[in-house]
Amino acid sequence: MDFRIALAVFFSLLNFGCAALFVWQLRRRGDRLQVAVVAVWLWAIAMTGLVNLQILMPPEWQDFMRRWFYLPLAVEMVWNVLFLQFLFLGLLPTVLLLRRLRPLPLARPMSPHQISRRNFLYLASYGAAPTLALGMGVHGSLTRNELRVREYNIGIAGLPPELEGFSIAHVSDLHSGIFVGPDRLKIVSQAANDLKADLVAITGDMINGSMKEFPDALVAIQAIESRYGSYLCEGNHDIFPGPGLMVEACAQNNLSMLYNTTRIVPVNGRRLILGGLPWFRRGFEVKPEVANRLFPDRQEGDVRILLAHHPHLFDIAGSADLVLTGHTHGGQIMLGDEVGLGPMFFRYWSGAYRRGNSTLIVSNGCGDWF
């Protein structure tokens, strides 16, 4: 609870601090922009109220909020998570510089009946970020039940004929919670079942942030059928409620959570060896044994598959034939295959990558934050 209160205070200060900087700059343009000043404060109040509601509300409210307030919450998340910090960090030095170089007043007197073209463009620039946040929220609301299935044919060196054509349904980032409820989760389960895969791999982030969100995810996972079962690994959101709670919940509900361990799956007389790693924040890059020590000595015809949430684990997983990950959500915001947040923050952010005899598949995820 203390962390949630601190987070609510942080976003409140950030919203009203950003609004104060906006207002200071607006007032430098003249006295006839009072409507814009009021709009800035109202936007700050709305975004602060919504983010505090989302952070502090009881989990029991999620179904109601998801059903009736999906759009405003989506807009709020885009604003607070993607835009607000950058706006504040950009405005603060600008205001300090302008205050030092050009003290008030700066604006020319305006006509009492009309606004100047310069001030109109100035106001339009102020509305760009909220308008973009609103547009992204509307897009998210309209497409929230859409789901794309991508299929890959993976070549594995030395693959025995008994494993040729073996299929895996890779499901990642369910994010059961405020934005992903039973309806969305049912779509995911049905899409996975339609693939009629031999095995299911679920690579983390079953929940968004609370174990009270786990029952809906559990129903969805248990509804996915496959001949050789479903196997899971831990994601960063799965540890938000507390270390080990998700692992314990999976054990209690007979879900095969691979937590620093492997599972040998016999397939037509051959061994499919599944390994799973817990969530690693940092430091794993210099510890290749973290992945390599998982697997037993290789026998002829073995196929090694590593489940890990963060795609950068591919760099230390040279002993695995196939690595399945998620976490990146396809780069979150991409303007093309190579332009966007994905390549800014990740070495691997979407789709298939290959190094030597190993292949990495990064899922864009089935659920989302906003």
Salt bridges, closest charged atoms under 4 A:
GLU60 OE2 - LYS212 NZ 3.35
ASP63 OD1 - ARG66 NH2 3.22
ASP63 OD2 - ARG67 NH2 3.99
GLU162 OE1 - ARG270 NE 3.27
ASP173 OD2 - HIS175 NE2 3.61
ASP173 OD2 - HIS309 NE2 3.74
ASP173 OD2 - HIS329 NE2 3.55
ASP205 OD2 - HIS175 NE2 3.32
ASP205 OD2 - HIS309 NE2 3.12
ASP302 OD2 - ARG271 NH2 2.70
ASP315 OD2 - ARG347 NH2 2.68
ASP315 OD1 - ARG355 NH2 2.89
ASP321 OD2 - ARG298 NH1 3.28
